Amino acid sequence: MCSSDLAVPHIAARRLTSLQDSVRLLERLAASGTHSILLIGSDVEQPRGPFGSALEVLRSGIIAASGIRSVGLACYPEPHPHIAAPVLQREFAAKLACAERAGLEAFAVSQFCFDGSTLAAWLSGFRAQGYTLPVKVGIAGPASLRKLMALGLRCGIGNSLRLLGSRTSMIASLATSQGPDNVVADFLAARAALTGSLTEPGPVSLHVFAFGGIEAAARWMLSARRA
């Protein structure tokens, strides 16, 4: 497994304010040399424009028309706080099919998680469904424990958030930067135990969520590549 060194803009469907602005945004990204985006629904309850979901953006055709060639589709290693697993699975299949019909190269991006074994189990289950597309395993880049816990609560991350807290002295470490090294190490160990010597059926890399800033995430990625 390798980590990607490419920045991937996140496009939140329910935060797009109009069709025209959405088209202009995607075209500017493509013109700047951006070839891939991560398309998510967003956590806002009411859409701020014409799109209520990532699937609606894909169906509109504006991504392929802009010159963007590759699109990331969100997956959830832990239970979603508001959407049942069967619904998420149907939505993912629909988004993948829509992206492929539009000629877009699709890849899966998992929600960030603080438990490497949970990520490994999810990936095995994902592959068992027959998906061979590239997967980017989501991890939280270096950030303060306080910020990571707040984001975990906001995103509905449960079991792995408790694991994050159990690994640190809470009072002393709230302002201390926490990196993803333990998560990555646990993921690699658990993945090796699950797959043995079997060949991975599709590419796997990391998607680093830059919660502590792009510079901190980039420094960690560079140090990880040297290790």
C-alpha positions as MATLAB code, in Angstrom:
seq = 'MCSSDLAVPHIAARRLTSLQDSVRLLERLAASGTHSILLIGSDVEQPRGPFGSALEVLRSGIIAASGIRSVGLACYPEPHPHIAAPVLQREFAAKLACAERAGLEAFAVSQFCFDGSTLAAWLSGFRAQGYTLPVKVGIAGPASLRKLMALGLRCGIGNSLRLLGSRTSMIASLATSQGPDNVVADFLAARAALTGSLTEPGPVSLHVFAFGGIEAAARWMLSARRA';
ca = [
       0.000    0.000    0.000;
       1.236    3.466   -0.800;
       0.080    6.934    0.145;
      -1.033    9.364   -2.512;
       0.800   12.682   -2.840;
      -1.991   14.379   -4.803;
      -4.371   16.929   -3.318;
      -8.008   15.977   -3.959;
     -10.616   18.760   -3.576;
     -13.762   17.814   -1.667;
     -17.027   18.826   -3.355;
     -20.044   18.811   -1.030;
     -23.249   18.390   -3.046;
     -25.672   20.039   -0.614;
     -23.370   23.045   -0.198;
     -23.356   23.925   -3.919;
     -25.423   27.080   -4.243;
     -26.427   26.969   -7.924;
     -25.945   24.983  -11.107;
     -24.005   27.833  -12.710;
     -21.635   28.237   -9.762;
     -21.125   24.479   -9.638;
     -20.183   24.366  -13.310;
     -17.783   27.294  -12.897;
     -16.159   25.693   -9.856;
     -15.570   22.374  -11.610;
     -14.293   24.081  -14.757;
     -11.842   26.203  -12.746;
     -10.557   23.096  -10.994;
     -10.101   21.271  -14.293;
      -8.381   24.275  -15.864;
      -5.948   24.416  -12.927;
      -4.838   20.847  -13.610;
      -7.099   19.069  -11.136;
      -8.158   15.701  -12.489;
      -9.793   14.124   -9.424;
     -12.358   15.228   -6.859;
     -13.998   13.620   -3.850;
     -17.778   14.003   -4.122;
     -19.703   13.878   -0.840;
     -23.240   14.708    0.194;
     -22.333   17.015    3.124;
     -23.768   17.120    6.625;
     -26.016   20.165    6.134;
     -29.671   19.250    6.601;
     -31.099   21.470    3.849;
     -29.455   21.795    0.420;
     -28.210   25.298   -0.310;
     -28.793   24.869   -4.018;
     -30.124   22.409   -6.596;
     -28.407   19.231   -5.377;
     -29.649   17.099   -2.509;
     -27.069   14.345   -2.847;
     -23.831   13.317   -4.514;
     -25.828   11.057   -6.823;
     -27.800   14.040   -8.132;
     -24.557   15.828   -9.000;
     -23.344   12.779  -10.907;
     -26.641   12.464  -12.769;
     -26.466   16.106  -13.841;
     -23.421   15.356  -16.014;
     -21.551   18.490  -14.969;
     -18.508   16.630  -13.614;
     -17.648   14.813  -16.837;
     -18.485   17.919  -18.902;
     -16.029   20.021  -16.889;
     -12.991   17.949  -17.813;
     -12.620   16.264  -14.411;
     -11.677   12.672  -15.155;
     -11.873   10.897  -11.806;
     -14.334   11.007   -8.915;
     -14.090    9.682   -5.374;
     -17.179    8.101   -3.804;
     -17.633    8.030   -0.047;
     -17.839    4.822    2.011;
     -18.354    4.262    5.731;
     -16.312    1.746    7.759;
     -18.409    2.524   10.855;
     -22.207    2.789   11.020;
     -23.532    6.081    9.676;
     -25.371    8.009   12.420;
     -28.397    8.743   10.201;
     -28.399    6.355    7.226;
     -28.844    2.576    7.402;
     -26.140    0.366    5.910;
     -28.372   -1.149    3.153;
     -29.278    2.355    1.965;
     -25.626    3.375    1.859;
     -24.781    0.242   -0.123;
     -27.525    0.910   -2.692;
     -26.466    4.533   -3.020;
     -22.837    3.596   -3.539;
     -23.738    1.088   -6.259;
     -25.919    3.705   -7.964;
     -23.184    6.359   -7.829;
     -20.595    3.951   -9.170;
     -22.817    2.928  -12.062;
     -23.597    6.576  -12.856;
     -19.923    7.540  -12.793;
     -19.000    4.675  -15.092;
     -21.761    5.576  -17.564;
     -20.387    9.128  -17.656;
     -16.911    7.830  -18.479;
     -15.467    8.862  -15.123;
     -12.819    6.813  -13.339;
     -14.249    6.098   -9.895;
     -12.431    5.357   -6.669;
     -13.754    4.711   -3.163;
     -12.766    6.865   -0.195;
     -13.593    5.672    3.303;
     -14.703    8.014    6.052;
     -11.812    8.656    8.436;
     -11.564    6.172   11.277;
      -9.344    5.861   14.344;
      -9.270    2.048   14.431;
      -7.039    0.303   11.902;
      -8.656   -3.088   12.448;
     -12.091   -1.630   11.694;
     -10.729   -0.192    8.444;
      -9.200   -3.555    7.501;
     -12.440   -5.435    8.214;
     -14.444   -2.921    6.196;
     -12.060   -3.178    3.236;
     -12.282   -6.971    3.257;
     -16.076   -6.776    3.274;
     -16.029   -4.194    0.499;
     -13.842   -6.390   -1.694;
     -16.021   -9.416   -0.885;
     -18.914   -7.603   -2.577;
     -16.947   -7.791   -5.835;
     -15.651   -4.216   -5.959;
     -12.203   -3.990   -7.542;
     -12.003   -0.214   -8.027;
      -9.179    1.694   -6.292;
      -9.755    2.351   -2.598;
      -8.318    5.242   -0.615;
      -8.432    4.425    3.087;
      -9.388    7.546    5.007;
      -7.240    8.596    7.946;
      -7.094   11.814    9.930;
      -3.903   13.780    9.401;
      -2.047   15.261   12.390;
      -4.306   17.486   14.486;
      -4.968   18.217   18.138;
      -6.824   15.563   20.082;
      -9.460   18.151   20.933;
     -10.143   18.800   17.235;
     -10.126   15.116   16.280;
     -12.624   14.289   19.008;
     -14.888   17.170   17.993;
     -14.816   16.054   14.345;
     -15.414   12.444   15.346;
     -18.494   13.426   17.341;
     -19.771   15.618   14.509;
     -19.342   12.814   11.966;
     -20.906   10.167   14.179;
     -17.785    8.073   14.619;
     -18.352    5.878   17.652;
     -16.196    2.903   18.567;
     -12.995    4.182   16.993;
     -13.430    7.568   18.692;
     -13.469    5.792   22.047;
     -10.305    3.957   21.015;
      -8.622    7.274   20.210;
      -9.422    8.565   23.697;
      -8.242    5.399   25.397;
      -4.777    5.755   23.873;
      -4.005    9.107   25.427;
      -4.060   10.957   28.718;
      -7.147   13.024   27.982;
      -6.549   16.048   30.187;
      -2.855   16.382   29.363;
      -3.182   15.723   25.640;
      -6.195   17.673   24.391;
      -3.988   20.305   22.758;
      -1.281   17.847   21.659;
      -1.065   16.908   17.984;
      -2.058   13.326   17.273;
      -0.808   11.640   14.097;
      -2.242    8.619   12.244;
       0.789    6.350   12.724;
      -0.963    3.946   15.112;
      -4.008    3.722   12.867;
      -1.924    2.943    9.785;
       0.199    0.363   11.613;
      -2.889   -1.384   13.007;
      -4.558   -1.326    9.592;
      -1.558   -2.908    7.866;
      -1.257   -5.610   10.527;
      -4.969   -6.418   10.489;
      -5.103   -6.368    6.681;
      -2.164   -8.783    6.458;
      -3.832  -11.120    8.959;
      -7.081  -11.090    6.970;
      -5.621  -11.538    3.488;
      -2.454  -13.534    4.141;
      -0.509  -13.834    0.907;
      -3.508  -13.203   -1.342;
      -3.086  -10.588   -4.033;
      -5.079   -7.417   -3.368;
      -7.923   -7.339   -5.958;
      -7.614   -3.606   -6.461;
      -5.278   -0.682   -5.663;
      -5.234    0.583   -2.075;
      -3.719    3.859   -0.884;
      -4.325    6.468    1.796;
      -6.554    9.528    1.773;
      -5.271   11.908    4.428;
      -7.897   14.319    5.742;
      -5.947   17.497    6.523;
      -7.815   18.397    9.706;
      -4.697   19.942   11.236;
      -3.835   21.876    8.093;
      -2.350   20.995    4.712;
       1.222   21.661    5.840;
       1.001   19.240    8.772;
      -0.598   16.580    6.579;
       2.059   17.024    3.889;
       4.881   16.748    6.438;
       3.419   13.518    7.782;
       3.031   12.069    4.286;
       6.642   12.889    3.430;
       7.904   11.296    6.631;
       5.731    8.210    6.022;
       7.175    7.775    2.533;
      10.708    7.905    3.924;
       9.942    5.297    6.618;
];
